[in-house]
Amino acid sequence: MSDKQTKTDVILIGAGIMSATLGSLLKELAPQWEIKVFEKLSDAGEESSNEWNNAGTGHSALCELNYTPEKSDGSIDIRKAVKINEQFQLSKQFWSYLVNSQMIHDPQDFIRQIPHMSFVEGEKNVAFLKKRFEALANNPLFQGMEFSDDPEKLKEWVPLIMEGRTLNEPIAATKIDSGTDVNFGALTRILFDHLKRRGVEINYKHYVKDIKRNSDGLWEVKMHNMDSGTIEHHTAKFIFIGAGGGSLPLLQKTGIPESKHIGGFPVSGLFMVCKNPEVVEQHHAKVYGKAKVGAPPMSVPHLDTRFINNEKTLLFGPFAGFSPKFLKTGSNMDLIGSVKPNNVITMLAAGVKEMKLTKYLIQQVMLSNEQRMEELREFIPSAKSEDWNIVTAGQRVQVIKDTEAGKGTLQFGTEVVNAADGSIAALLGASPGASTAVHVMLEVLEKCFPQHVKEWEPKIKEMIPSYGVSLVENPDLFQDIHATTDNTLGLVDHRKTDMLQEA
Ligand SMILES: Cc1cc2nc3c(=O)[nH]c(=O)nc-3n(C[C@H](O)[C@H](O)[C@H](O)COP(=O)(O)OP(=O)(O)OC[C@H]3O[C@@H](n4cnc5c(N)ncnc54)[C@H](O)[C@@H]3O)c2cc1C
């Protein structure tokens, strides 16, 4: 068994959207640095970032009701929505920079404009949606949002959802045309192709088994070359663990103090995909509903027009479920293997606290296909079972940690965990996820390379003009950026332009 050894500046573990984004940023900021990527699968973007494994929503809080909770005084808290919208604007700016620099040739290969809508039933939910609309409508980031509780208007907006619907209860929706569908799998592959052309060494079928720190301060990664069956050791000054669900076990192997008292809880997902082109054609929006009681925020049901391989398709879901695997291609031992002496109390505390979630997930796993169809019929009353198939989505590993709210608190966001000296960082969690990859990877740069950020700032601002500036407080800058990025990324309503062309 040969034992290959190499030394490099940067190692990126995992070829998902996060490593793709960090690699692309670093190639612009420090082009002389040598970067190597190690990925256990045979291609990039095959796990959570793959187009069939996530919902492809460009999350900017235009339609996701869980980002605008109702406060105890009945008012709507829009802080999270504003934050996520601002973060998505950073992604759009960086992608526009890559298009303008011809590193991405055709933005339509990964991003399309699609209306984002929220749809609710029942008096209480309609009142909530109206208040949410009023809280957002005058905010510059949410300009263009419309509200309607008129069934005739809703028939215009979502004919498929209104067809055959009995109107026993009030209904309402909001709609904003500037939403997006993002093919994160395609984007990941585009970015890795570009990195390869820029001299980044991308090693597929390399499974990282261990990470340790050597006495010279470098990090050493031990991996299994799955093609040759050999073990390799590669060292680097900086390591990013962008292994998605596989990040927590690798972070634990580093032994850094920051890796302790953290656990992970895997939530699996299923989508229903429509195979009848006539039904697909009748819908043109991403429509988010309200989460059921006890449901985790990431399993809010939604009916989505998607563009995958240049084809329009329709997905409904996700249905949550439980699987002990941390990756779709993971092992049934992942969850149990992540329980360590330093996090066992944290994990047990979460187990006790999250009984409602566990019950919900078990119920979801037990659903029959016909019961799933019943849930779909809450969106499309006329849905026929023969028009829909089930596809297995990606795994999300939610972070469990001790917070001010107590031991073993389940987190629904993304978290950068890094060594105090910035020599290694991992990304945990998966929400809002890929949409905010640029913001999260800028956070990695700020935390791990504070000594370079000042010198990099002019280049970062060239790529991302609103870097460090609040867009909500600078509406003119937002207008400017919104218009230029939409223009560069070709974000127009294709249905309207197609109709104009036909006329
Ligand atoms: C059901 C679902 C719906 C979602 N919907 C959305 C959405 O609508 N919008 C949105 O923005 N985000 C969404 N997300 C979240 C988004 O998909 C993730 O945040 C994002 O794809 C994570 O990217 P990543 O690069 O961290 O991980 P991944 O894409 O999972 O990549 C990690 C890579 O690391 C590799 N790897 C793992 N372990 C090892 C190892 N030991 N050695 C070598 N390689 C390894 C894996 O094979 C994989 O290729 C969704 C996720 C799920 C599961």
The ligand as a Tripos MOL2 file, in Angstrom:
@<TRIPOS>MOLECULE
LIG
   53    58     1     0     0
SMALL
NO_CHARGES

@<TRIPOS>ATOM
      1 C1        -34.2450   18.7190    1.6910 C.3       1 LIG1
      2 C2        -33.3620   19.9190    1.6000 C.ar      1 LIG1
      3 C3        -33.8590   21.0960    1.0420 C.ar      1 LIG1
      4 C4        -33.0360   22.2280    0.9740 C.ar      1 LIG1
      5 N1        -33.5000   23.3410    0.3450 N.ar      1 LIG1
      6 C5        -32.7090   24.4170    0.1970 C.ar      1 LIG1
      7 C6        -33.1670   25.5430   -0.5290 C.ar      1 LIG1
      8 O1        -34.2740   25.5560   -1.0530 O.2       1 LIG1
      9 N2        -32.3290   26.6010   -0.6410 N.ar      1 LIG1
     10 C7        -31.0960   26.6160   -0.0610 C.ar      1 LIG1
     11 O2        -30.4110   27.6240   -0.1780 O.2       1 LIG1
     12 N3        -30.6200   25.5530    0.6190 N.ar      1 LIG1
     13 C8        -31.3970   24.4630    0.7540 C.ar      1 LIG1
     14 N4        -30.9350   23.3560    1.4270 N.ar      1 LIG1
     15 C9        -29.6310   23.4170    2.0870 C.3       1 LIG1
     16 C10       -28.4950   23.2290    1.0990 C.3       1 LIG1
     17 O3        -28.7460   22.1490    0.2470 O.3       1 LIG1
     18 C11       -27.2070   23.0140    1.8860 C.3       1 LIG1
     19 O4        -27.0420   24.0450    2.8280 O.3       1 LIG1
     20 C12       -25.9650   23.0330    1.0010 C.3       1 LIG1
     21 O5        -26.1440   22.2720   -0.1550 O.3       1 LIG1
     22 C13       -24.7900   22.5240    1.8120 C.3       1 LIG1
     23 O6        -23.6430   22.5580    1.0050 O.3       1 LIG1
     24 P1        -22.2960   21.9160    1.5180 P.3       1 LIG1
     25 O7        -21.2820   22.2440    0.5060 O.co2     1 LIG1
     26 O8        -22.0620   22.3400    2.9220 O.co2     1 LIG1
     27 O9        -22.6330   20.3520    1.6130 O.3       1 LIG1
     28 P2        -22.8040   19.2210    0.4870 P.3       1 LIG1
     29 O10       -23.3910   19.7350   -0.7610 O.co2     1 LIG1
     30 O11       -23.5200   18.0930    1.1620 O.co2     1 LIG1
     31 O12       -21.3270   18.8210    0.1490 O.3       1 LIG1
     32 C14       -20.5050   18.1700    1.0860 C.3       1 LIG1
     33 C15       -19.5750   17.2480    0.3270 C.3       1 LIG1
     34 O13       -18.6400   16.6940    1.2270 O.3       1 LIG1
     35 C16       -18.4150   15.3450    0.8600 C.3       1 LIG1
     36 N5        -17.9110   14.6300    2.0260 N.ar      1 LIG1
     37 C17       -18.5530   14.3590    3.1810 C.ar      1 LIG1
     38 N6        -17.7610   13.6950    4.0240 N.ar      1 LIG1
     39 C18       -16.5790   13.5190    3.3960 C.ar      1 LIG1
     40 C19       -15.3590   12.8890    3.7480 C.ar      1 LIG1
     41 N7        -15.1710   12.3090    4.9440 N.pl3     1 LIG1
     42 N8        -14.3550   12.9010    2.8390 N.ar      1 LIG1
     43 C20       -14.4780   13.4830    1.6190 C.ar      1 LIG1
     44 N9        -15.6220   14.0860    1.2310 N.ar      1 LIG1
     45 C21       -16.6600   14.1130    2.1160 C.ar      1 LIG1
     46 C22       -19.7910   14.8660    0.4070 C.3       1 LIG1
     47 O14       -19.7010   13.7150   -0.4150 O.3       1 LIG1
     48 C23       -20.3170   16.0830   -0.3230 C.3       1 LIG1
     49 O15       -20.0380   16.0620   -1.6950 O.3       1 LIG1
     50 C24       -31.7130   22.1940    1.4890 C.ar      1 LIG1
     51 C25       -31.2100   20.9990    2.0310 C.ar      1 LIG1
     52 C26       -32.0120   19.8670    2.0740 C.ar      1 LIG1
     53 C27       -31.4420   18.6010    2.5940 C.3       1 LIG1
@<TRIPOS>BOND
     1     1     2 1
     2     2     3 ar
     3     2    52 ar
     4     3     4 ar
     5     4     5 ar
     6     4    50 ar
     7     5     6 ar
     8     6     7 ar
     9     6    13 1
    10     7     8 2
    11     7     9 ar
    12     9    10 ar
    13    10    11 2
    14    10    12 ar
    15    12    13 ar
    16    13    14 ar
    17    14    15 1
    18    14    50 ar
    19    15    16 1
    20    16    17 1
    21    16    18 1
    22    18    19 1
    23    18    20 1
    24    20    21 1
    25    20    22 1
    26    22    23 1
    27    23    24 1
    28    24    25 2
    29    24    26 1
    30    24    27 1
    31    27    28 1
    32    28    29 2
    33    28    30 1
    34    28    31 1
    35    31    32 1
    36    32    33 1
    37    33    34 1
    38    33    48 1
    39    34    35 1
    40    35    36 1
    41    35    46 1
    42    36    37 ar
    43    36    45 ar
    44    37    38 ar
    45    38    39 ar
    46    39    40 ar
    47    39    45 ar
    48    40    41 1
    49    40    42 ar
    50    42    43 ar
    51    43    44 ar
    52    44    45 ar
    53    46    47 1
    54    46    48 1
    55    48    49 1
    56    50    51 ar
    57    51    52 ar
    58    52    53 1
@<TRIPOS>SUBSTRUCTURE
     1 LIG1         1 GROUP 0 **** ****
